[in-house]
Amino acid sequence: MPKNLPGGATAPPDAPVSSADGEAAASPDGSSREARGIDGAAAPRDTPQPNGRSNSNGAGRSVGTRKKQFVIASRLPPDGLQTLGFQPLQFDAVEQALRSNSDIEVVDKISLKSTLGALADGMGGAQGVLVARMTEQKAAALHQQAQGRLLVERDQQLNLMDPALRLPGMVTGVNPSTAGGPVLNAVISVIGKDGAPQANAEVSLFGSMLPASGVTDANGQVSLSLFGETADTVRGLYVKPKADYWSFYQRDPDISSDEPNVVALRALSDWPSLAGFPRQRAYGWGQKAMRLDQLPSKYRGQGIKIGIIDSGAATTHDNLHGIHAGFDIINKKVDPNTWDQDTLGHGTHCAGVIAAADIASGIRGFAPDAEIHACKLFPGGQISQLIEALEYCIDKQIDVVNLSLGGEEVSEALEQQIMRAKRAGVACIVAAGNSAGPVQYPASSPNVLAVAAIGKFDEFPADSYHAQTLDSNVDAYGYFSAKFSCFGPQVAVCAPGVAITSCVPPNNFAAWDGTSMATPHVTGLAALCLAHHPDFQSPQYKTPGPDRVERLFQIIRASAHRVSLGDQSRIGFGLPDVLAAVGLQLQPGQQAAQAMAPQQAGGMAYDPLGLDMMQMQMAAQNQPWPLLHVGRFPLPHPYNPIMW
């Protein structure tokens, strides 16, 4: 039976009576007792060994499953159930029980502030989150014994939303080897301007089976071997430079195994729209598409705090010297101040789009005068650490957070923290994902703004890898939905995410693709909206809270216009417009809606035919009815909540 804890709550015993994995279970006094099966009989000792394990006592050890890391938190009761006796567990008692169990290792505790008030408290009384290592069987027993009042989730790894090569999808019968089969050995030499060798460039050769990849040395060369391939079966050559040059992709390349194969890269500044860059300041094509270049110079995001939860931000970059705050979550026990060391460059790239300084060189970000907080979560970020990063943002009263990341599964523990952040006035802008499938989590959450990626024809060289993102849905202005971008009814808006030029460490620039690159465009726009739109200067929306966040999302959606020929699940409401988002201009649809609105204060009018047509269109696409905005008044609607 479960233990009775102080306050009448029920917590799991120090160890379950039975252990489904057959291991010895610990009793409350720490001693072990024989593991028993479901029927109470002693578990048999001589069970067949699973595949991969051995009964022998030879050298080494067999490979088996390891203890995994789990997130443990009190489940937030559904609305109304607290008054019916559904109360969260006493978390201190749960923690004590877990720490006293010899089979469970509590590796971290995330304290949640309780000073936000009841409305901002979305984590079961702001009691905290535990991170513990245990077997899957122990986690299942813990979850069962808590009777639905305790979340026990795998602390899943998170991924940056950056298109990348993926592991093979299945086990095949093809097994290329050097035993008598063909082998293609090739040397690739990568050079830049004036024949300068390009070190640290990623090079990949693609054949009909497994690719061969490597990184160029100081001489700009890399040797690759494709097993089971010949020069006639090579399907592609991809080169991704470290910085300052365009990528390169050649379909069906003519590869020689007798002499080096030279790839001459084109400098970013050779592209017409980036002429003189980076010595002369430039706007990226995406910023110009959203009309940032037409915004009066006084609109700079003053007074807004932006959190970038990513791989850090390299303040060595000339355009990022103004970033002075952050928190290294992954190294917090060693040195939490190493947030300015970005080994991946991903967070630095996002920071450049959002807030690069308005100086004479490089690029200008959307909100150069905003206060940036860089939360370092990668490499190696997990759900528990993202929860802690959001707690940092709540504590620092961040206004808007950029999340160019995602996980494989929905996390209820993370969702509770996202809800808590929204109630505290923190708006989460999230990348939809790059798997070319359904929107990934947390972008699929109803409490965030999900961003898909688009590209623009003629904004990148035809021989760059960016051209591989091109789809057939190019509109009359050259916009297209990026082939890699995730799609679905959760997509709120789209933003430029192909060939986006921004900052990378230590003081360079690179053109990258991904919904990771699209999301900072919307985050920067959101900061401008909060800083300068008249609504957020009024008493109703000036104070941080969930209404302020929802109003921000409404304005961003309302500022958007349709781009590309892709269906609505790929672009949402379309591409947001900076001038409309700050209240300087209205989109044609907004102008028409306001023209129809009654003159009396507080009136609201809408076109019933237009609403019916919109509802029919969304129903035909099997999408939930979106939150509509007519004039200055939101129209409430039901949404389909995430089913856990």
N, C-alpha and C positions, 0 to 999 in steps of 0.2 A: 504494500500500500504506500502511496506517496506520504511524505512527511507533512506534518502540520507546522507552519511557520508563524512567526509573530504577525498579528493582525488578521489571523484567520485565513491567510492565503495558503495555497497549496503549491509546493515546489517538488521537483523530482527528488527521489532519494539519492544518497551518495552514489549508488550504482544500481542499475536495474537488476531484478531478481535473476533474469536469464540474459545471456549474451548470445545474440543470434550468430555471431561469428565464431563461437566456440571458445572464446578466450576466457580466462579466469576473471571473475567479477570481484570487485573490492567491496568489502563490508564497511559499515560506518566507522569501525575502529581502524581501518586501513589494512586489515588482514584480508587474504584472498580465500575464496571458497570455490568449490567445484562448480564449473559452469553447467547449467541444466537447460534442457530444451523446454519447449512450450508445455509439454505434458508433465514436467517436473522430474523426469528421469534423467540420470546422468548422461551427458552427451558422449557418444561413442568416441573412442580414441583413435581407432584404426579406420579412419575415413579415407576414401580415395584422394590422392593428391591432384589438385587442379593442374591444368596445362601451364607449363613454365616453372613448376616447382619440383623439387627432387626430395626423395627420402634418404638419399645418400648423405654421408658425413664428409664428403670431399671438400677441397679447398673452396673458399668463397662462400657466398650466400645466395639463396634463391631470390628472384625478383618477385615481389608481391605488392599489394596495395599499401600505401602509407597512410598514416593519420592525416586528416585533412583539416583545414582551417574553416571555422564556421562563425557566422555572425549571430549573436543572441541578443534579442531585444524584446521588451514587452510589446505585445500587440495592441495597437490602438483599437478600442472597442468601437463597433459601429454606432452611429448616432442613435441615441435613445436607449441603448442597452445598459449604459452605466447606471441609470436609475432603476433598472430591472435586476440589479445585482451582478452584472458583468463588470468586474473590476480587474484591472491589471495586477499581475503578481507583485509582491513586495520585492523590488529588484535587489535590494541589499541582501535579503535572505537567499535569493537565487544565486547571487555571486558567491556568498559564503559556502553554499552547498557545492557549487562547482569547484571552488578552490580546495575544498576538503576531499575531493575525489582524486585518487591517485591515478586514474586512467584519463583524466582530463587536465590539460595544461592551459590555463588562462594566460594568454600572451599579451593582451592589451585591454584597456578599458577607456572608452570614449565618454567623457563627461559632457552632458548636455546642460546648458545654462537654463535655469528656471526663472530668470528675471524677465522673460518676454511677456508674461501674462498668459491667461488661459487661452485666448484666441490664437496665440502664436505657438501654442504647445501642441505639437502633433506627434509626439513620440511617447505616448502613454504616460503622461505626467513628467516628461523630461527627466527620466530616471537614469538614462545612459544606455550604452551599447557595449557588450562584451565580445571579445574575439578570443576564441578558444580552439585548441587542437584536440581532435578526438577521432575515433573511428566513425564510419558512416552508421554502423549499427548503434553505437552509443548516441549519436545525434538523433536517430530515428526514435529511440526510446525516450530521450529527453523531450522531444517534440510531442510524443504521444502522452506522456505523463503530465505535461503542462495543460492538457485539456483545452487546447486552442488559444491559450492566453499568452503563449510565448512563441516568438519567431525564432526558428532555428534554421538558418539558411547557409548553404555553402558560400564561403567568401570568395566569390568568383573573380577571376582575373578580368581586368578591363583592357580594352584596346583603343589605341588612337585611331581616329577615323581618317586613315591614310591608305589609299589603294596600294596593295602589296601582293607579292606572289603568295600563293596559299599552298598548303600541304596537299598531296595527292588525295583525291576524294574516295578512293577505294583500293582494295588489293586487286591487282591485275595479274594475268598470267605472263606478262612481259617482264623479263629480268635481264636487262642488258649487263654484260660483264666483259672483262678483258680476255676471257677464255675462248679465243678463236673468233670472236665477233669483231665487227668493224669498230674502229675508234677514230674520231676526228680530233686531232690536236691542233689548236689554233692560238696564235698570239695576236691580241688586240692592242693596238697602240692608239691612245687618245691624246689629241693635241688641241690647243686653243689658238688664240691670236699669235701671229708671228711664229707658229710652230712650237709654242711653249708646251711642254708635257703637262698633262693634267693628272695629278695624283689624287687618290681616294675617290675616283669615279667608279660607280657600280656598273658592272658589265654583265650582261646575260645573253647566252646563246640558247635559242629554242629549237628543238628538233621535234620528232614525232613522239618522243618519250620524255624522259626527265630532262629538265634544263640544266645547264652548267652556268654557274655564276661566280664572280670574283670581284676584287677591288684592285684598281691599278696601283702600282708602286710609285716610287719617287720619279721614275723615268716615264711614267704614264702608261706602263705596259702591264698586261695580265695574261697569263697562259690558262687556257680553258680546254677541257677534254669532254667531248660528248661521246658516251659509250653507246654502241649500237647505231651510230649515225655516220653518214658520209657527207661530203660537201653538197651533194644534190638533195639531201633530205633536211637541211637546215631551213627552218621556217622564219626565223626572225633574229635580229640583233638589236639589243636595247642597251643604251648608254645613258646613265643618269649622273651628271656631274655633281661635284660637291657643292659648288656655288658659282654664280656669275655667268653661267652659260646655259643655253637651251639644251634640253635633252635631245636624244637622237633615237630614231627607230627606223630600221630598214626591213621591210618584208622580203623574204626570199633572197637574203644577201649572198653575194658571190664571195665565199670565204676560201682563202688559200691556207693550206697547211705547210707550205714551203717557205713563206716569208710573212713578216708582220702585216696585219690588216689595219690600215690607218683610218681612224675616224677623226675628222676635223670638225670640232664643235663651233657653233656660232654664238658670239657673245650676246648677252641680253641687250646691250646698248646698240647692237646692229639692227634691231627691230625698229621700224620707223616711229612707232608710238613711244619708244623709250630712247630716242636719240638724245645723246648727251648724258644719259643716266649712267652711273649714279652721281656724277659730279654736279649735275643739275637736278633739282627736285622734280619729281613726276608724280602724277596720279596713276594708279593702276587702272586697267580697263574696266574692272568691276566697279571701282569707285566712281568713275565717270558715267557708267551705265546707270548708277543710282543717283547721279547728279550731285555728288559731293563737290565737284569742281565749280558748281554754280551757287554754292551756299555762301552767304556773306561771311567774311573772315572772323567776325565776332562770335560766330556760333562754333564753339570749340569744346563743348561738354563740361564746362566749368561746374564744380561742385558735385559731380557724380562720381561714385566709387564703383569700379569695375573689377570683378574677380575673374582671373583666367586660370582655371584648373587644368593643368597640362603638364608639360615637361620642364617648366621653369621659364625664365626669360633672361637672356644674356644682356646684362646692362653694359657690357663692353661695347655694344653697338652704338654708333653715334646717334642713331634715331631713337634709342631707348634709354638714354642716360637719365631721363626723368622718372624712371620707375625706382621707387625707394622702399617698397613694402612687399612682404611675401612670407611664405611659410613652407618649408620643405617637410611634407608629411611623411615621405618614405624614409627620410633620414632623421626624423625628429629626435630619436634617442641619442644620436651622435652629434648632429649639428643642424638645428632647424633653420639656420640662416643661409643655407647653401641653395636657396631657391633661385639665385642668379647664375647658377652653373647649369647650362642646358646642353647635355651631351647629345640629344636627339635633334635639336633645332626646331622641333614642332611647335612648342610653346612660344618661342621667339618669333616664329613666322606669324602665328596668330596675333601676338602682341603688336607686331608691326602694322597689320591691317587695322587693328582697333585704335592704336594710340601712338603711332610713330610721330616723333616731334616734327613740328612745322619749321624746319630749318632749310638752309639753302641747298642741301644735297639729300639724296636718297628719296624716300617716299614720304607722303604725309598720311597719317592715319585719320580715321573719322573723328576721334575725340582726343586731340593731343593734350588738352588741358585737364582731362579727367584724372582721377587718382587711381592708379593701377595697383592691384594686389596680385602677385604671381604665386599661385599655390602649386608647388611641384608634386606631381602624383606619378610621374613616369620617369624612367622605366620601372615596371613592376607593380603598377597601381591595382588595388583591389577595392571591392565594394565598401569594406569597412573604412578604408582610407578616404574614399570619396565622401562617405558620411561625415568623417572628421573634417574634410576640406569645406564642406557645406556649413558645418558648425562654425568654422573659422569665419566664413562669410557672414553668417548670422551675427556672430559676436562683434564683427567689425562694421556692421550695418552697411554691408555692400548693397548696391542698388540693382546691379545686373551681373550675371555670371555667364561666362562663355564655357560651354562643355562640348568640346570637339572630341568626344569619346563615346564608348558604348560597351555593352556586355552581351553575352550570349543568351541570358535569360532575364526575365523580369524579377526584380527584387522587391519584396514587400517592405523590408526594412529600409531600403533606400527610398522607396516611394513615400514612406512616412516622413523621412527627413526632407524630401522635396516639398511635401505638403507643409511641413513646419517652416521651411525657408520661405515659401510663398506667403504664409500667414505673417511672417516677419517682414514682408515687403521685398524679398529677394526674387528677382525675375530670372529664371533659368532659360537660356537660349541654347538649344541642343542640336547637334549634327544628326541628320536622319540615318546616316550610314552609307557605306560604299560597296555593299555586297550585291547590288543590282536586284535585291529582293525586297521583302516587306520592311517597313521602318523598324529599326532596332531600338532596344531599350537603353537609356531612358527617354529617347526622343518620342517613343510611343506613349509616354505618360500623358494623361489629360491635363496635367499641372505645369507643363512646359510649352515652349514654342519650338516646334520642329522645323528644321531648315534643310531643304534639298538643294542640289547643285545644278547650275546651268553653265554653259559655255557660250562663246561668241565666235562665229566663224571669222577668219582672217585676223585673229588676235594672237596667233602663234604660228611658227613655221610649219609648213606641210610635212617636213621630214622629222618633226619632233614627235615624242610619244603622246603629246597632248592630242594629236590628230586621231589617235585610237579611241578617244572618248566621244568622238562625233557620232551622232545618231542621225536617223533620216528625218527627224522632226524639226528641221531648220526653218525658221519663219522668215518673213521678208526682210527683217533687220539683222539676220544672221544668228539669232539666239537659238539654242537647242538645249534639250534636257541631256545632261551628262549620262552616258551609257552606264556608268558605275553607280549612279545615285539610287538610293533606296526610295521606295514609293509607297503610297497608301493614303487612306483618309486622314491619318494623323499629320500629314505634311501641312504646315500652316502657310509657309511662303517658300520661295526659292531665292537663291542668291548666287553671284558669280563664284564658281568653284573649279574652273579649268584655266590653267596657265596663269595662276595668281602670283605676281611678283611681290615678295616681301622680304623682311629681314631674316638672316640666319647667322649663327655665331661664326667667328667672333665679331666680324664687322663687314659682312658680305650680304649678298642677295641671291634669291633663288626663286624660280617659277615652279610651283607645285600644284597638284590637283587634289580634289577631295571635298566632301561635305565639311571636312575640317576647315577648309579654306573659305567655304561659303558662310559658315556660321559666324566668324568674326565680323563679316560685313554687316550682318543684322545686329550683332551685339553693339558694334560702334554706332549704328543708326539708333538703336534703343537708347544709348546714353545721350545722344543728341536730343532725342525726343523728350526724355525725362528732364533734361536741363533747360529746354527752350520752348516746348509746346505750352501754350497758355493753360491748358487743363491742369498741368502739374505745378502751376503757380497758385492755383485756387485751393481753398481750405479742404475741399472734398478729396483731392488726390495728392496734396503736398505731403501729407503724413504717410510714411511707409505702412503698407498693409496689403492684404489680398485684393482689395478693390483697386488699389493703385496698380498692382501687377496686371490684373485682368484688363484694366483700361489701357495700359501700355500695349498689351497684346492686341487689343481691338484696334488701336490707332495704327499699329504696324500693318495689320492685315488690310485695314481700310486704305492705307497709302499705296498698296500694291496694284500693279497692272499686269495683265496677262502677257506672257512671252513664250516663245517656242510653239510648236504645233503639238506638243505632248499633251496627254489628257491631264485633268485637274489633279489626279492622284500623284503626279510627278512635279507639279509646280505649286500646289495649294492655291492661294489667292493671287500668286504671281510674284513679281519682283518689286520689293518695297522701294519707295521714292523718298529721298532725303527731304526735299522741299515740302512735300506733303506731310511727312512725319513730324516736322517741327512746326507745322501750322502756317507756313508761308504761302503755300499754294494747295489747291485741291485737285484731286484726280477728277476726270470728267464725270465719273459715276457719283462721286461725292458732291460735285456741284449740282447735278440733277436732283440728288436726294435732298439737298438743302433748299433748292428752289421750290420743291414740293412741300416742304415743312411749313406748318402753320406759323403765323407770326406771334401768337400769344406765347408767353413764357411757359416753359415746361411742356409745350405741345409736342406731339410725336406723330409723324405721318409716314406711311410707306405705301408702296405700290403693291396691292395684293396680287396682281397678275405677275409682277416680277418675282415676288416671293414664291408663288406657286410654281412658276417655271423653274426657279432655282431648286426648290424641293424635289420636283420631278426629275431634274437633271441629276441631282445627287442620288436619288433613289435608283435611277437607272444604272448608275455606276456602283451601286451597292455600298454607298458611303453614308456615314451619319450626317445629319443636317448640320452644316457648319454654323459657327457663331457669326451672325450677320451684324453689320453695323450700318445704320442709316443716319446720315447727318452726324449729330453729336450724341446719338442715343443708341445704346446697345440693345439688341433684341435677344432676350434670353432664349435658350433652347436646351433640350435634353441632349446628353451625350452618352455614349456607351462606355461606362467605366471599365478599367482593366479588370479582367476576371482572374483572380489569383488561383 
